[in-house]
Amino acid sequence: MKALGVISTTAMFLLLGATVPAFAQEEHHQESAKPAQREGQAKPAAKQEQAKPQRQEQQTKPAKQEQARPEKQQQQAKPQQEQRAKNQEQNQQKHSQQQAKSQEQNQQRNTQQQAKSQEQNQQKHSQQQAKSQQQQHENQHQQQVKTQKNEEKSQEHHQQQQANGHAQQSQGQYARNGQKDRYGHEYNESRFGPNHYSRFEENGGRYYHGRREYSYGGYWFYAGAYPAWFYQQNVYFILGADGLWYAVAYDNPSLTFQVNIG
């Protein structure tokens, strides 16, 4: 039994002795295989590392292209921006010119309207002044006419009174209404006498058969010579009680001379 135990122990040590080197060898083999594996693994890693710059470069190219694209777009957009800025500047200039022109036109229009308004006001004022002056003149003229008419009326009334007085004074000296002269000419107070005085001019009437004749009461009267007062005073013609015609000064019945009827 003891011998069996010794044998079992010896066999165990032998088994362990054989196993340990084998394990060590296997471990050494694994260790020596690791660098190769690591080298093999490192090669793809190195290749990958070498490929990374190329890949990064390839990846960078699009980025550079992306970076270059805005610059290119910017360069391409620059003329458009310049054209846009130029158009904007032209539009601003055009707008400013239009504003300036519009302001100038408004100023001219306002100036013209003011001038026209002033002219119209002046014309209106002048017309009103002229109308007022004309109205004053008309009023003055009407007043003068009225005064003159009143004076004429008063003078006529006074003359009528004088004529009536003359007629009353001459009733005994001169013919009465309806009496005829020796040639058959009828005396009518509606055409002859103090109520029908007139004024005669030296060169008036007519020159007939070498004598100056004057029309009165529907007849032509003449005389061999005319006194100066005949042309200076109001005169009327009357038939005398003796059947002869006489010219009498209205304001002074004492002035008289004989006339002939044509």
C-alpha positions as CSV (number, residue, x, y, z in Angstrom):
1,M,0.0,0.0,0.0
2,K,2.8,2.3,0.9
3,A,4.6,1.3,-2.2
4,L,1.5,2.1,-4.2
5,G,1.3,5.5,-2.7
6,V,4.9,6.3,-3.5
7,I,4.4,5.2,-7.1
8,S,1.3,7.4,-7.3
9,T,3.2,10.4,-6.0
10,T,6.1,9.8,-8.3
11,A,3.8,9.5,-11.2
12,M,2.1,12.8,-10.2
13,F,5.5,14.6,-10.1
14,L,6.4,13.2,-13.4
15,L,3.1,14.3,-14.9
16,L,3.5,17.8,-13.4
17,G,7.1,17.9,-14.7
18,A,6.0,17.0,-18.2
19,T,3.0,19.3,-18.0
20,V,4.9,22.4,-16.8
21,P,7.5,22.5,-19.6
22,A,4.7,21.9,-22.0
23,F,2.7,24.7,-20.6
24,A,5.7,26.9,-20.4
25,Q,6.5,26.1,-24.0
26,E,2.9,26.7,-25.0
27,E,3.0,29.9,-23.1
28,H,6.3,30.9,-24.7
29,H,4.8,29.9,-28.0
30,Q,1.8,32.1,-27.3
31,E,4.1,34.9,-26.2
32,S,6.3,34.6,-29.3
33,A,3.1,34.5,-31.4
34,K,1.8,37.7,-29.8
35,P,4.5,39.9,-31.3
36,A,3.8,38.4,-34.7
37,Q,0.1,38.8,-34.1
38,R,0.7,42.3,-32.8
39,E,2.9,43.0,-35.8
40,G,0.2,41.6,-38.0
41,Q,-2.3,43.7,-36.2
42,A,0.1,46.6,-36.3
43,K,0.4,46.4,-40.1
44,P,-3.3,47.0,-40.7
45,A,-3.1,49.7,-38.0
46,A,-0.1,51.2,-39.7
47,K,-1.8,50.9,-43.1
48,Q,-4.9,52.4,-41.5
49,E,-2.7,55.2,-40.1
50,Q,-1.1,55.7,-43.5
51,A,-4.5,55.6,-45.1
52,K,-5.9,58.1,-42.6
53,P,-4.0,61.2,-44.0
54,Q,-5.1,60.2,-47.5
55,R,-8.6,59.7,-46.2
56,Q,-8.4,62.9,-44.2
57,E,-6.9,64.6,-47.3
58,Q,-9.7,63.3,-49.4
59,Q,-12.2,64.3,-46.7
60,T,-10.4,67.7,-46.5
61,K,-10.8,68.2,-50.2
62,P,-14.5,68.5,-50.1
63,A,-14.1,70.8,-47.1
64,K,-11.7,72.9,-49.1
65,Q,-14.1,72.7,-52.0
66,E,-16.8,73.7,-49.6
67,Q,-14.6,76.5,-48.4
68,A,-13.7,77.5,-51.9
69,R,-17.3,77.4,-53.0
70,P,-18.5,80.3,-50.8
71,E,-15.5,82.3,-52.1
72,K,-16.4,81.5,-55.6
73,Q,-20.0,82.2,-54.9
74,Q,-18.9,85.4,-53.2
75,Q,-16.8,86.3,-56.2
76,Q,-19.7,85.5,-58.5
77,A,-22.1,87.4,-56.3
78,K,-19.9,90.4,-56.1
79,P,-20.9,91.8,-59.5
80,Q,-24.5,91.2,-58.6
81,Q,-24.0,93.0,-55.3
82,E,-22.2,95.8,-57.1
83,Q,-25.0,96.0,-59.7
84,R,-27.6,95.8,-56.9
85,A,-25.7,98.6,-55.0
86,K,-25.4,100.6,-58.3
87,N,-29.1,100.1,-59.0
88,Q,-29.9,101.1,-55.4
89,E,-27.8,104.2,-55.7
90,Q,-29.4,105.1,-59.1
91,N,-32.8,104.6,-57.5
92,Q,-31.9,106.8,-54.6
93,Q,-30.5,109.4,-57.0
94,K,-33.6,109.1,-59.2
95,H,-35.8,109.3,-56.1
96,S,-33.9,112.4,-54.8
97,Q,-34.1,114.0,-58.2
98,Q,-37.8,113.3,-58.4
99,Q,-38.3,114.7,-54.9
100,A,-36.2,117.8,-55.8
101,K,-38.2,118.2,-59.0
102,S,-41.5,117.7,-57.2
103,Q,-40.5,120.3,-54.6
104,E,-39.4,122.7,-57.3
105,Q,-42.6,122.2,-59.1
106,N,-44.6,122.7,-55.9
107,Q,-42.7,125.8,-55.2
108,Q,-43.3,127.1,-58.7
109,R,-46.9,126.2,-58.4
110,N,-47.2,127.9,-55.1
111,T,-45.4,130.9,-56.4
112,Q,-47.6,131.1,-59.4
113,Q,-50.7,130.6,-57.3
114,Q,-49.6,133.3,-54.9
115,A,-48.8,135.7,-57.8
116,K,-52.1,134.9,-59.5
117,S,-53.9,135.3,-56.2
118,Q,-52.2,138.7,-55.6
119,E,-53.0,139.7,-59.2
120,Q,-56.6,138.7,-58.8
121,N,-56.8,140.6,-55.4
122,Q,-55.2,143.6,-57.0
123,Q,-57.6,143.5,-59.9
124,K,-60.5,143.0,-57.6
125,H,-59.3,145.9,-55.4
126,S,-58.8,148.0,-58.5
127,Q,-62.2,147.1,-59.9
128,Q,-63.8,147.8,-56.5
129,Q,-62.0,151.2,-56.4
130,A,-63.0,151.9,-60.0
131,K,-66.5,150.9,-59.2
132,S,-66.6,153.0,-56.1
133,Q,-65.2,156.0,-57.9
134,Q,-67.6,155.5,-60.8
135,Q,-70.5,155.2,-58.2
136,Q,-69.3,158.4,-56.6
137,H,-69.1,160.1,-60.0
138,E,-72.5,158.9,-60.9
139,N,-73.9,160.1,-57.5
140,Q,-72.2,163.4,-58.0
141,H,-73.5,163.6,-61.6
142,Q,-77.0,162.7,-60.5
143,Q,-76.8,165.3,-57.7
144,Q,-75.5,167.9,-60.2
145,V,-78.3,167.0,-62.6
146,K,-80.9,167.1,-59.9
147,T,-79.5,170.5,-58.7
148,Q,-79.4,171.7,-62.3
149,K,-83.0,170.6,-62.9
150,N,-84.1,172.2,-59.7
151,E,-82.3,175.4,-60.8
152,E,-83.8,175.2,-64.2
153,K,-87.2,174.5,-62.7
154,S,-86.8,177.5,-60.4
155,Q,-85.6,179.6,-63.3
156,E,-88.4,178.5,-65.5
157,H,-90.9,179.3,-62.8
158,H,-89.2,182.7,-62.4
159,Q,-89.2,183.3,-66.1
160,Q,-92.8,182.2,-66.3
161,Q,-93.7,184.7,-63.7
162,Q,-91.7,187.4,-65.6
163,A,-93.4,186.4,-68.8
164,N,-96.8,186.6,-67.2
165,G,-95.8,190.1,-66.0
166,H,-94.6,191.0,-69.4
167,A,-97.8,189.7,-71.0
168,Q,-99.8,191.7,-68.5
169,Q,-97.8,194.8,-69.2
170,S,-98.0,194.4,-73.0
171,Q,-101.7,193.6,-73.2
172,G,-102.4,197.2,-74.0
173,Q,-99.5,197.5,-76.5
174,Y,-99.5,194.2,-78.4
175,A,-102.1,192.1,-80.2
176,R,-104.2,189.6,-78.6
177,N,-104.4,185.8,-79.3
178,G,-106.1,185.2,-82.7
179,Q,-105.4,188.7,-84.1
180,K,-104.0,188.9,-87.6
181,D,-101.5,191.2,-89.3
182,R,-102.2,193.0,-92.5
183,Y,-100.9,190.1,-94.5
184,G,-103.2,187.6,-92.8
185,H,-100.6,186.0,-90.5
186,E,-102.4,185.1,-87.3
187,Y,-100.9,185.8,-83.9
188,N,-101.0,182.7,-81.7
189,E,-99.8,182.8,-78.1
190,S,-98.9,179.1,-78.4
191,R,-96.1,180.0,-80.8
192,F,-95.3,183.7,-80.1
193,G,-94.9,186.0,-77.2
194,P,-92.9,186.0,-73.9
195,N,-93.5,182.4,-73.2
196,H,-91.5,181.4,-76.3
197,Y,-88.3,183.3,-76.2
198,S,-85.2,182.1,-78.0
199,R,-81.5,182.9,-78.5
200,F,-80.1,183.9,-81.9
201,E,-76.6,183.9,-83.4
202,E,-75.1,186.5,-85.6
203,N,-74.3,183.9,-88.3
204,G,-77.3,181.7,-87.6
205,G,-80.6,181.4,-89.5
206,R,-80.2,181.7,-93.2
207,Y,-78.9,184.2,-95.7
208,Y,-81.7,184.7,-98.3
209,H,-82.0,187.4,-101.0
210,G,-79.2,189.4,-99.5
211,R,-80.6,189.4,-96.0
212,R,-80.2,187.4,-92.7
213,E,-83.4,185.7,-91.8
214,Y,-84.3,183.8,-88.6
215,S,-87.0,181.2,-88.1
216,Y,-89.5,181.7,-85.3
217,G,-93.0,180.4,-84.7
218,G,-93.1,178.8,-88.1
219,Y,-92.1,181.9,-90.1
220,W,-88.9,183.5,-91.3
221,F,-88.3,187.0,-89.8
222,Y,-85.8,189.6,-91.0
223,A,-84.8,193.1,-90.4
224,G,-82.8,195.7,-92.2
225,A,-80.3,195.8,-89.4
226,Y,-80.0,193.9,-86.1
227,P,-78.9,195.7,-82.8
228,A,-76.0,194.1,-80.8
229,W,-78.3,193.2,-77.9
230,F,-80.3,190.9,-80.3
231,Y,-77.4,188.4,-80.2
232,Q,-76.7,188.9,-76.5
233,Q,-80.1,188.3,-74.9
234,N,-83.1,186.1,-75.1
235,V,-85.6,187.5,-77.6
236,Y,-89.2,186.8,-78.5
237,F,-91.3,188.0,-81.4
238,I,-94.8,189.6,-81.0
239,L,-97.5,191.2,-83.1
240,G,-98.1,194.8,-82.1
241,A,-101.5,196.4,-81.8
242,D,-100.6,198.3,-85.0
243,G,-100.4,195.1,-86.9
244,L,-96.6,195.1,-87.2
245,W,-94.1,192.5,-85.8
246,Y,-91.6,193.4,-83.2
247,A,-88.5,191.7,-81.6
248,V,-88.4,192.2,-77.8
249,A,-85.7,191.5,-75.3
250,Y,-87.0,189.1,-72.7
251,D,-85.1,190.5,-69.8
252,N,-85.7,194.1,-70.8
253,P,-88.9,194.7,-72.8
254,S,-87.9,198.3,-73.4
255,L,-85.4,197.0,-75.9
256,T,-87.4,196.4,-79.1
257,F,-87.2,196.9,-82.9
258,Q,-89.5,196.2,-85.8
259,V,-89.0,193.0,-87.9
260,N,-90.7,191.8,-91.1
261,I,-92.2,188.4,-91.7
262,G,-91.2,186.6,-94.8
